[in-house]
Amino acid sequence: MPHEAAASKLPLRQLGINLNHWYVVAQSKALSIQPLAVTLWHQPIVLYRDRTGTPIAVEDRCPHRQVKLSEGTVEGDNIACAYHGWQFAPDGSCAHVPYLEPQQKLPTCQLRQYPVQERDGFIWLFPGEAALADTVAPMGVSEWEHLNFIGSLTTIDVQAHYSFLIENLMDMYHGHLHGGAQVWANPVLAGLEADDTHVHAHYDAESYYRIDKIWSASQLIFPSLRQLHPEPLDVYYHYPHWRSTLGDDFVIYCLFCPVSETHTRAYLLHFTSLERFPKLHKTPLTVRRFVKRAFNNSASFVLRRLVREDVLMLEQEQQAFDQHPTYRGPELNRALTAVQQLIRQQAEGSGE
């Protein structure tokens, strides 16, 4: 295949994404009746909600004068261009031209429409062949609404290829960078599984935290309260997204939205389990919902620190690649080698 041959010759840091997957392009709360502009792998897209609140996604380009539809407004179920007021229906067809003369017909120009879903607090978009959208399931974040999990969220916006970010997430040996903000310590790669859709790395590690008392969260602030104990650490690259578990207490996700070869956006989610509090589970639902809301984003300050430190390293890696694109440093973590192979397999099979 010509595409596969071309992709196989490209450096890893210039490979595209497999478009035939669901990607996260926005948080649900960010999408209202106002148009929202996003970019997913060089594709400018505009999101909006129709009159029923259903998310709609079409290309962010008015075919009349090539200006951004995201600068316009939502009129009923349609999106209207700011320039001349042309309106386009959710299926991408031209629905209205304000100055259309009686003898004229509506232009037959057609916007590209994207399959889109709203689930688990996010807007998921399928940028590949629309006919394949129903054959691939979004990753999903079941903990988002679950009352036994307290969630925290921050965004990642890094001027680097997405491969640098996923390698960072799969590499549990870089905890030295984060010092006391790191949740785990002393990881040892003990198991590795990989196929053409995922990589699973199992590390034997230790955790500073044990979430078994109501005041356990204070361990984030007071290091003297922490006590190292063995915990299994599992990280998964379920292409194109990432998930990790530390024992039974923590679940972390990174949901990807690659913008270009040198720009990656992502959402980092951290969930703390309340499974060790059986008495809480017996309380009324209103109490449990209050606890979930009250502690929502309680760990976001730690996530923001981790992201700042990682972004600094990732952007330096990208800059180094730009200056020395043929240089390949030694890699001793077998998990990262498997990740690189998966990225190439997916890019070669994408048909992009």
N, C-alpha and C positions, 0 to 999 in steps of 0.2 A: 504494500500500500504506500502511495507517495507520502501521505501524511506521517505514517509511522517512520518512514525513512528519514524525513525531515526532522522529526522530533528526536530520533535517536542520535542525530548529529549535534543537537543543541546542548550547550552546557546545562547542568541541572538548574542553575540559578536563572535560566532564561526560559525554562519550560512553561507551557501554559497549563491551564487546569482542564480536567475532564468536565465538560459542560453538562454532561448528562447525570447530574446529581442535584440535590436540593441544597441551596445555600441560604444563609440568613442575611437579609439585607437591611433589616430595621427592627426595632422593638415595637411591639403593638401600640404602646402608649405614645410613640412618636408619630403615628399615622392617624391623621384626622381627616376632615373634609377638605383640608388644604393640600395641594399637591406636594409631594415629597420627592426630591431628586436623589437618586442613588446611582452608583456605578459599580458594576460587577464585571470584572475582567474586560475592560475597554468598552463595555456596553452601557451607554447612558440610558437609564430607565426612570420613568416617573411612576410613583405609586399614589393612589388616592382611594377613598372609600365611596361607594355608591350610596344611594338613599337608604339601603338596608344595612349599611355598615360593612358590607363585604369588600375586602381589599381587591383592587384592580391594579394591574401592572402592564404598561405599554411602553414602547420606546419613547425616549424623551426628545422627540423631534417632530415639529410640525412639517408635513410634507409640502406645505404651501411655500414657505420662505425659509425653511430649515432652522427656525429658532426653537428654543427650548419650551416645550409645553409645560414644564414645571414652573415657568414664570406666570402661568395663567391661573385660571380658577376652575372650580368644579361646579357644573350646572346640572343639577339633577343627577343622572347617572353618567353624564358625559364630562369630558374635560375640554375646556375652552382655551384656545390660544390667546395670549395677551395681545398679540400684534393686530390681527384682523377679526378675532372673535370666532374663527372657525371652530366647530365642535366635533369631537370624535367620541364614538360610542365605546363601551367596554370591550367590544370585539375588535376595535381598531378601525372600524369603517368611519368615513366622513358622514356625520349625522345632520349637520346644519352649517349653512353659510349665511350670515345675516343679510348680505346684499345680493343674494342669488336672484337673477331675473326670471320672470315666468317661463321663458322659453329655454332656460338653462337647466341642466341636470346636475345633481350633486357629483362632484369629482369622485372617481373610482379609486383614488389613492387609499392605501391601506397601511395602517401602523402595525408593527409587530406586537402581538399580544403574548404575554408570558404566563405560563401556569404559576399560580401563587396560592399559598395556604397560610392560614393564621392558626398557630397552635403553640401552646406552652409559652405564651408571652412574646412571641416573635413572629415576624413575617418571613416566610420561607419561599424562595423563588427558584424555579427550574429554568436555567438559561439555555438548555440544549434543545434537542428535538422534542417538540411538544408531545408527539405521539408516544414518547417513552416515559413521560412524567408519571403515569399511573403504574409503571412497572418498577419504580424505585420509591422507597418510602423515606420520608425525612427522618433524620436521626431521632428527633424528639427529646424532650427534657421532662421526664415524668415527675421529677422532684419539684418542678416549678409550682404546681398547685397542691402538692401533697402536704398535709398538715404535719407530718412527722419530720419535715425538713425546713430549716431556716436558710434562706438564700441571700447571697450578696452578689453584686454585679458591678463590673467596670468594663470599659471599652479599651481596646488596643488599637492604636493608629500608628503604624510604623512604616517608615520609608525603607522598605526592604522586601525582597522576594518572600513569598509565603513559605518556601522551604526552610528558610532560616528560622521562622517562628515555630513550625511544627517540630523541627529538630530540637529546638530549645525546650519545648514542652515534653518531648520524649526522653530527654537527657537528664536523668535524676542526679547526675554527678556535678551539676553546675550549682548546687546549693551553696557552695562557698561564696557565691556572689551575694546572696541575700542575708547572710548572717543570722541574727536572731529572729528575723521575720519568716524564716524557713520552717515549715511545719514538720518536716522529717529530717533524719540525720543518718549517716553511715549506710547509704544504700549499696547493695551488691546485686548486680544483674544475675538472677538465678534461673531464669527461663525466658525463652523467646519463641514466639509463634508468628508466622507470617504467611499470607497468601496474596491473591491479586486484589483483595478488597480491604485488608486490614493488617495491622501489626500490633501484637500484644507483647509487651515487655513486663515481666514480673521481677520485682526487686525485693530482696529481703532487706528490711529497713527498720529504723526505730522512729517512734513518734514522741514529740514533746508533750502532746496533749492527750487527755482522756476526758471525753465529754460524758461524765456520769454524775455530775452534781450541778445544782442550779448556778453555782458561782464559777463553773469551769471556764466560761468565756474570759474571766479575768486573767487566765494564763497568757492571753494575747498581749496583755499590758505589763504583767509582772513576771519576768523570767524566773524569779526565785521559786515560783509555784510549779514550774515544769519539772517533770520527772520522765526521763527517757525509758521507754519500754518497747519491746519488739512489736512491729506491726507489718503486715504485708502491704506492699505498695505496687499497684498495678496501673499501667498506663496503656491506653489503647488509641491507635490511629485508625479510626473507622472512617476511611477516606470519604469526604474531605475534612471531617471534624475530629476533635480529640476529646477523650474522656479519661478520668483518672479516679481511682478509689484508694483511700488510705485506711486500712482496716474497715471497721463498720461505722466509723464516725464521720468521714468526709467523702464527698463526691464533688469533683470539679470537672467543668466542661470548658472547651474553647470552640466557639462556633465561628467558622471562617467566612469572610467575604473578601476574597482577593480582588484588588482593584486593577493592578497592572504588574509588570515584571519587577517594579521597584516600589510598590505601595500595597500594603495589606491592612485591611480592617478586620477586627474580630471582636467577639463578645466573650469575656471571661466570667464564668459563673462558679461560685463556691457555695456548696450546700453542707450544712452541719446537721447530722442526724439527731433526732430526739428519741430514738428507739430505746435508749437506756432509761427513759423516764416513764415507766408503766402507769404511775399514778396520774400523770398528765393525760394519758390516753383515755382515762375514764372520766375526765371532766367534760362538761357540755361543749358542743361544737363551737359555740360562741366564744368560749374561753380559749380554745385551741386556736381559733382564727385570730383572736386578739394577740396571743403569744407570737404567732407567725408574723403578723403585721408589726408588732412592737419591736421585734428583733431583726426585721428585714434590713439588709445592708449593714448589719453590725460589724461585718469583717471587711467592708469595702475599703477602709483606710489601709489595711494590710495589702489587699489586692493592688491598690493604686501604687503603693511603694514597690511591690514586686514588678509591676509592669514598667514603672519608670526605670528601674535598674536593668530589666531585660531589654527594653527598647534601646537603651544606650549601647548595649553590646551588639544587638542585631543590626543597628544602623552602621556601626563600625564594620561589621562583617560585610555588609552590602557595599560600603565605600571601598573596602579592601578588594572585593571582587571586581568592582568597576575599574580599579587601578591595575589589577593583576588577574585578569579573567582566566588565565590558563593555569594559575597556581592551584594545587590541591594539597592541603595540609594533611598530616597523618590523622586517621580517625581510629580510636581504640574501642569505642562503644559499639558493639555489634547491633544494638537496636537502631542506631542511626544509619548504619549501612542498609538495614532492611527498609527503613523509612525512605531512603533515597531510591531504592529499587522500586518501591511501590509508587512513588511519585512519577518515576519514568514510565512504568507500566500504564498508569492511568492516563498520563499525557499522551502516550503513543496510541492509546485506544480511544481517545476522545473524539476524533473526527473534527477537531477544531480547525 
